[in-house]
């Protein structure tokens, strides 16, 4: 790594706000990943149903339809303020789970209820983080900063998943959830130190619904943004379910391993994603966002196909590493492309509309749950990947003039 590359990676930390936001996001991400793994395993072992596992996974994204409202609230009230409120709710729900587990009264129904509450706000968490980074980091360093910021999510999926599996296996549900509560509370306190521009009073006087319509109209009238939204929806329907919601099923039914084996599967995908985020942080000024987004979306599907069909858990984990790497090199440039185009006025709203695409994840999970019980994992997962790859190529061809030319605004460095 050259001296210039090292500087690009560390440059965001010269901004005081980012020095608070990065550890706040990291601790919150640790809590989210630990909670996701622990509850997913609990639901599967308590009910024995892959369908209920996919229902649980879908509930965590129940708030995707209201994500634009969170984005609009961020534009009006301040993205930091909205993010703080969200993290208070995380801590309160985790404390409730800790209490139920300590009293030995936890049931799958209670787990589903808490997943529903957190699912209403969780899809908007990343959007608020990205908007806050864009508010506080100079535009010419945004790609590198987004790569560094993304490491909070990816590193949590590596270490948080392993820590969650180990804590659950060694200590039990209540102590593990006590740690999760502490992570959320600490993340909230650090978020209070994040500095951001005050919301505009002029914006506050504009109609709430008019603001929302303007955000949706901006996406519809911008070819590059519209293509990115369709691609985001596609990968949420066909790619993310295989690595976010179905890995507990793969661990138990395909590889016949327990919580620790599941933790290593999650960590493998996340390690690849973390490596990709770091690579973006290093090479940020040299990346053409739209091209990078398309090429790596296609490569992501190819690696998922390899994961499905390679024999043995070791080969599967290696394929997951490569899939995670491609995922970061597709999704982070997508976010930067959208933020660059939106500008300060639409930043929160565009990220909120982007989160609408996550609604594809619960749809894909729910469909996969029923189809896998009938046709088997390998058949269904292969169909998901081949469909996703074909439609990615269709998106690239349909919006080629907006996404592929080096001098297109979507490829601005």
RAQUIQUI-V820273 format. One record per residue. N is the residue number from 1. RES is the residue in three letters. SS is DSSP state (alpha for helix, beta for strand, coil for the rest). OMEGA is omega as a letter, one per 30 degrees, with the letter a starting at -180 (none if undefined). D_FIRST is the distance of its C-alpha to the first C-alpha in whole Angstrom. Layout:
N_RES_SS_OMEGA_D_FIRST ; N_RES_SS_OMEGA_D_FIRST
//
This chain:
1_UNK_coil_a_0 ; 2_UNK_coil_l_4 ; 3_UNK_alpha_l_7 ; 4_UNK_alpha_l_8 ; 5_UNK_alpha_l_6 ; 6_UNK_alpha_a_7 ; 7_UNK_alpha_l_10 ; 8_UNK_alpha_a_11 ; 9_UNK_alpha_a_10 ; 10_UNK_alpha_a_12 ; 11_UNK_alpha_a_15 ; 12_UNK_alpha_a_17 ; 13_UNK_alpha_l_18 ; 14_UNK_alpha_l_20 ; 15_UNK_coil_a_22 ; 16_UNK_alpha_a_25 ; 17_UNK_alpha_a_26 ; 18_UNK_alpha_l_23 ; 19_UNK_alpha_l_23 ; 20_UNK_alpha_a_26 ; 21_UNK_alpha_a_25 ; 22_UNK_alpha_l_22 ; 23_UNK_alpha_l_24 ; 24_UNK_alpha_l_27 ; 25_UNK_alpha_a_26 ; 26_UNK_alpha_a_24 ; 27_UNK_alpha_l_27 ; 28_UNK_alpha_l_29 ; 29_UNK_alpha_l_27 ; 30_UNK_alpha_l_28 ; 31_UNK_alpha_a_31 ; 32_UNK_alpha_a_32 ; 33_UNK_alpha_l_30 ; 34_UNK_alpha_a_32 ; 35_UNK_alpha_a_35 ; 36_UNK_alpha_a_34 ; 37_UNK_alpha_a_34 ; 38_UNK_alpha_a_37 ; 39_UNK_alpha_l_39 ; 40_UNK_alpha_l_39 ; 41_UNK_alpha_l_40 ; 42_UNK_alpha_a_43 ; 43_UNK_alpha_a_44 ; 44_UNK_alpha_a_44 ; 45_UNK_alpha_a_45 ; 46_UNK_alpha_a_48 ; 47_UNK_alpha_a_49 ; 48_UNK_coil_a_48 ; 49_UNK_coil_l_47 ; 50_UNK_alpha_l_44 ; 51_UNK_alpha_l_46 ; 52_UNK_alpha_l_46 ; 53_UNK_alpha_l_42 ; 54_UNK_alpha_l_42 ; 55_UNK_alpha_l_44 ; 56_UNK_alpha_l_42 ; 57_UNK_alpha_a_39 ; 58_UNK_alpha_a_40 ; 59_UNK_alpha_a_42 ; 60_UNK_coil_a_38 ; 61_UNK_coil_a_38 ; 62_UNK_alpha_a_42 ; 63_UNK_alpha_a_40 ; 64_UNK_alpha_a_39 ; 65_UNK_alpha_l_42 ; 66_UNK_alpha_l_42 ; 67_UNK_alpha_l_38 ; 68_UNK_alpha_l_39 ; 69_UNK_alpha_l_41 ; 70_UNK_alpha_l_39 ; 71_UNK_alpha_l_37 ; 72_UNK_alpha_l_40 ; 73_UNK_alpha_l_40 ; 74_UNK_alpha_l_37 ; 75_UNK_alpha_a_38 ; 76_UNK_alpha_a_41 ; 77_UNK_alpha_a_40 ; 78_UNK_coil_a_37 ; 79_UNK_alpha_l_34 ; 80_UNK_alpha_a_33 ; 81_UNK_alpha_l_37 ; 82_UNK_alpha_a_37 ; 83_UNK_alpha_l_34 ; 84_UNK_alpha_a_36 ; 85_UNK_alpha_l_39 ; 86_UNK_alpha_a_37 ; 87_UNK_alpha_l_36 ; 88_UNK_alpha_l_39 ; 89_UNK_alpha_l_41 ; 90_UNK_alpha_a_38 ; 91_UNK_alpha_a_39 ; 92_UNK_alpha_l_43 ; 93_UNK_alpha_l_42 ; 94_UNK_alpha_l_40 ; 95_UNK_alpha_l_43 ; 96_UNK_alpha_l_46 ; 97_UNK_alpha_l_44 ; 98_UNK_alpha_a_44 ; 99_UNK_alpha_l_48 ; 100_UNK_alpha_a_49 ; 101_UNK_alpha_a_47 ; 102_UNK_alpha_l_48 ; 103_UNK_coil_l_52 ; 104_UNK_coil_l_51 ; 105_UNK_coil_l_53 ; 106_UNK_coil_l_49 ; 107_UNK_coil_l_50 ; 108_UNK_alpha_l_48 ; 109_UNK_alpha_l_50 ; 110_UNK_alpha_l_49 ; 111_UNK_alpha_l_45 ; 112_UNK_alpha_a_46 ; 113_UNK_alpha_a_47 ; 114_UNK_alpha_l_44 ; 115_UNK_alpha_l_42 ; 116_UNK_alpha_a_44 ; 117_UNK_alpha_a_44 ; 118_UNK_alpha_l_40 ; 119_UNK_alpha_l_40 ; 120_UNK_alpha_a_41 ; 121_UNK_alpha_a_38 ; 122_UNK_alpha_a_35 ; 123_UNK_coil_a_34 ; 124_UNK_coil_a_34 ; 125_UNK_alpha_a_32 ; 126_UNK_alpha_l_28 ; 127_UNK_alpha_l_30 ; 128_UNK_alpha_l_31 ; 129_UNK_alpha_a_27 ; 130_UNK_alpha_l_26 ; 131_UNK_alpha_a_29 ; 132_UNK_alpha_l_28 ; 133_UNK_alpha_a_24 ; 134_UNK_alpha_l_25 ; 135_UNK_alpha_a_28 ; 136_UNK_alpha_a_26 ; 137_UNK_coil_l_23 ; 138_UNK_coil_a_23 ; 139_UNK_alpha_a_23 ; 140_UNK_alpha_l_20 ; 141_UNK_alpha_a_18 ; 142_UNK_alpha_a_20 ; 143_UNK_alpha_l_17 ; 144_UNK_alpha_a_14 ; 145_UNK_alpha_l_17 ; 146_UNK_alpha_l_19 ; 147_UNK_alpha_l_16 ; 148_UNK_alpha_l_15 ; 149_UNK_alpha_a_19 ; 150_UNK_alpha_l_19 ; 151_UNK_alpha_l_18 ; 152_UNK_alpha_l_21 ; 153_UNK_alpha_a_23 ; 154_UNK_alpha_l_21 ; 155_UNK_alpha_l_20 ; 156_UNK_alpha_l_24 ; 157_UNK_alpha_l_25 ; 158_UNK_alpha_a_23 ; 159_UNK_alpha_l_24 ; 160_UNK_alpha_l_27 ; 161_UNK_alpha_l_29 ; 162_UNK_alpha_l_29 ; 163_UNK_alpha_l_30 ; 164_UNK_alpha_l_33 ; 165_UNK_alpha_a_34 ; 166_UNK_alpha_a_34 ; 167_UNK_alpha_l_36 ; 168_UNK_alpha_a_38 ; 169_UNK_alpha_a_39 ; 170_UNK_alpha_a_39 ; 171_UNK_alpha_a_41 ; 172_UNK_coil_a_42 ; 173_UNK_alpha_a_42 ; 174_UNK_alpha_l_43 ; 175_UNK_alpha_l_41 ; 176_UNK_alpha_l_38 ; 177_UNK_alpha_l_39 ; 178_UNK_alpha_l_39 ; 179_UNK_alpha_l_36 ; 180_UNK_alpha_l_35 ; 181_UNK_alpha_l_37 ; 182_UNK_alpha_l_36 ; 183_UNK_alpha_a_32 ; 184_UNK_alpha_a_34 ; 185_UNK_alpha_l_36 ; 186_UNK_alpha_l_33 ; 187_UNK_alpha_l_31 ; 188_UNK_alpha_a_34 ; 189_UNK_alpha_l_34 ; 190_UNK_alpha_l_31 ; 191_UNK_alpha_l_31 ; 192_UNK_coil_a_34 ; 193_UNK_coil_a_32 ; 194_UNK_coil_l_30 ; 195_UNK_coil_l_31 ; 196_UNK_coil_l_32 ; 197_UNK_coil_l_34 ; 198_UNK_coil_l_38 ; 199_UNK_coil_a_39 ; 200_UNK_coil_l_41 ; 201_UNK_alpha_l_45 ; 202_UNK_alpha_l_46 ; 203_UNK_alpha_a_44 ; 204_UNK_alpha_a_46 ; 205_UNK_coil_a_49 ; 206_UNK_coil_a_48 ; 207_UNK_coil_l_49 ; 208_UNK_alpha_a_47 ; 209_UNK_alpha_l_48 ; 210_UNK_alpha_l_48 ; 211_UNK_alpha_a_44 ; 212_UNK_alpha_l_43 ; 213_UNK_alpha_l_45 ; 214_UNK_alpha_l_43 ; 215_UNK_alpha_l_40 ; 216_UNK_alpha_l_41 ; 217_UNK_alpha_l_42 ; 218_UNK_alpha_l_39 ; 219_UNK_alpha_a_37 ; 220_UNK_alpha_a_40 ; 221_UNK_alpha_a_40 ; 222_UNK_coil_a_37 ; 223_UNK_alpha_a_36 ; 224_UNK_alpha_l_32 ; 225_UNK_alpha_l_33 ; 226_UNK_alpha_l_36 ; 227_UNK_alpha_l_34 ; 228_UNK_alpha_l_31 ; 229_UNK_alpha_l_34 ; 230_UNK_alpha_l_35 ; 231_UNK_alpha_l_32 ; 232_UNK_alpha_l_31 ; 233_UNK_alpha_a_35 ; 234_UNK_alpha_a_35 ; 235_UNK_alpha_l_32 ; 236_UNK_alpha_l_33 ; 237_UNK_alpha_a_36 ; 238_UNK_alpha_a_35 ; 239_UNK_coil_a_32 ; 240_UNK_alpha_l_31 ; 241_UNK_alpha_a_34 ; 242_UNK_alpha_a_33 ; 243_UNK_alpha_l_30 ; 244_UNK_alpha_a_32 ; 245_UNK_alpha_a_35 ; 246_UNK_coil_a_36 ; 247_UNK_alpha_l_34 ; 248_UNK_alpha_l_37 ; 249_UNK_alpha_l_39 ; 250_UNK_alpha_a_37 ; 251_UNK_alpha_a_36 ; 252_UNK_alpha_a_40 ; 253_UNK_alpha_a_42 ; 254_UNK_alpha_a_39 ; 255_UNK_coil_l_38 ; 256_UNK_coil_l_40 ; 257_UNK_coil_a_38 ; 258_UNK_coil_a_38 ; 259_UNK_alpha_a_36 ; 260_UNK_alpha_l_34 ; 261_UNK_alpha_l_33 ; 262_UNK_alpha_l_33 ; 263_UNK_alpha_l_30 ; 264_UNK_alpha_l_28 ; 265_UNK_alpha_l_29 ; 266_UNK_alpha_a_28 ; 267_UNK_alpha_l_25 ; 268_UNK_alpha_l_24 ; 269_UNK_alpha_a_24 ; 270_UNK_alpha_l_22 ; 271_UNK_alpha_l_19 ; 272_UNK_alpha_l_18 ; 273_UNK_alpha_l_19 ; 274_UNK_alpha_l_17 ; 275_UNK_alpha_l_14 ; 276_UNK_alpha_l_15 ; 277_UNK_alpha_l_15 ; 278_UNK_alpha_l_11 ; 279_UNK_alpha_l_10 ; 280_UNK_alpha_l_13 ; 281_UNK_alpha_a_11 ; 282_UNK_alpha_a_8 ; 283_UNK_alpha_a_10 ; 284_UNK_alpha_a_13 ; 285_UNK_alpha_a_15 ; 286_UNK_alpha_a_14 ; 287_UNK_coil_l_16 ; 288_UNK_coil_a_20 ; 289_UNK_alpha_a_22 ; 290_UNK_alpha_l_25 ; 291_UNK_alpha_l_24 ; 292_UNK_alpha_l_21 ; 293_UNK_alpha_a_23 ; 294_UNK_alpha_a_26 ; 295_UNK_alpha_a_24 ; 296_UNK_alpha_l_22 ; 297_UNK_alpha_l_26 ; 298_UNK_alpha_l_27 ; 299_UNK_alpha_l_25 ; 300_UNK_alpha_l_25 ; 301_UNK_alpha_l_29 ; 302_UNK_alpha_a_29 ; 303_UNK_alpha_l_27 ; 304_UNK_alpha_l_29 ; 305_UNK_alpha_l_32 ; 306_UNK_alpha_l_30 ; 307_UNK_alpha_a_30 ; 308_UNK_alpha_a_34 ; 309_UNK_alpha_l_35 ; 310_UNK_coil_a_33 ; 311_UNK_coil_l_35 ; 312_UNK_coil_a_34 ; 313_UNK_alpha_a_32 ; 314_UNK_alpha_l_29 ; 315_UNK_alpha_l_29 ; 316_UNK_alpha_l_29 ; 317_UNK_alpha_l_27 ; 318_UNK_alpha_l_24 ; 319_UNK_alpha_l_25 ; 320_UNK_alpha_l_25 ; 321_UNK_alpha_a_21 ; 322_UNK_alpha_l_21 ; 323_UNK_alpha_l_23 ; 324_UNK_alpha_l_22 ; 325_UNK_alpha_l_18 ; 326_UNK_alpha_a_20 ; 327_UNK_alpha_l_22 ; 328_UNK_alpha_a_19 ; 329_UNK_alpha_l_18 ; 330_UNK_alpha_a_22 ; 331_UNK_alpha_l_23 ; 332_UNK_alpha_l_21 ; 333_UNK_alpha_l_21 ; 334_UNK_alpha_a_25 ; 335_UNK_alpha_l_25 ; 336_UNK_alpha_l_23 ; 337_UNK_alpha_l_25 ; 338_UNK_alpha_a_28 ; 339_UNK_alpha_l_27 ; 340_UNK_alpha_a_27 ; 341_UNK_alpha_a_30 ; 342_UNK_alpha_a_32 ; 343_UNK_alpha_a_32 ; 344_UNK_alpha_a_33 ; 345_UNK_alpha_a_36 ; 346_UNK_alpha_a_36 ; 347_UNK_alpha_a_32 ; 348_UNK_alpha_a_34 ; 349_UNK_alpha_a_36 ; 350_UNK_alpha_l_34 ; 351_UNK_alpha_l_32 ; 352_UNK_alpha_l_35 ; 353_UNK_alpha_l_36 ; 354_UNK_alpha_l_33 ; 355_UNK_alpha_l_34 ; 356_UNK_alpha_a_37 ; 357_UNK_coil_a_35 ; 358_UNK_coil_l_35 ; 359_UNK_alpha_l_39 ; 360_UNK_alpha_a_38 ; 361_UNK_alpha_l_36 ; 362_UNK_alpha_l_40 ; 363_UNK_alpha_l_42 ; 364_UNK_alpha_l_39 ; 365_UNK_alpha_a_40 ; 366_UNK_alpha_l_43 ; 367_UNK_alpha_a_44 ; 368_UNK_alpha_a_42 ; 369_UNK_alpha_l_44 ; 370_UNK_alpha_a_47 ; 371_UNK_alpha_a_46 ; 372_UNK_alpha_l_45 ; 373_UNK_alpha_a_48 ; 374_UNK_alpha_a_50 ; 375_UNK_alpha_a_47 ; 376_UNK_coil_a_45 ; 377_UNK_alpha_a_41 ; 378_UNK_alpha_a_40 ; 379_UNK_alpha_a_42 ; 380_UNK_alpha_a_41 ; 381_UNK_alpha_l_38 ; 382_UNK_alpha_l_38 ; 383_UNK_alpha_l_40 ; 384_UNK_alpha_a_37 ; 385_UNK_alpha_a_34 ; 386_UNK_alpha_l_36 ; 387_UNK_alpha_l_38 ; 388_UNK_alpha_a_35 ; 389_UNK_alpha_l_33 ; 390_UNK_alpha_a_36 ; 391_UNK_alpha_l_36 ; 392_UNK_alpha_l_32 ; 393_UNK_alpha_l_33 ; 394_UNK_alpha_l_36 ; 395_UNK_alpha_a_35 ; 396_UNK_alpha_l_32 ; 397_UNK_alpha_a_35 ; 398_UNK_alpha_a_37 ; 399_UNK_coil_a_35 ; 400_UNK_alpha_a_33 ; 401_UNK_alpha_a_34 ; 402_UNK_alpha_a_33 ; 403_UNK_alpha_a_29 ; 404_UNK_coil_a_28 ; 405_UNK_coil_a_29 ; 406_UNK_coil_a_26 ; 407_UNK_coil_l_28 ; 408_UNK_coil_l_29 ; 409_UNK_alpha_a_29 ; 410_UNK_alpha_l_27 ; 411_UNK_alpha_l_24 ; 412_UNK_coil_a_24 ; 413_UNK_coil_none_20
//
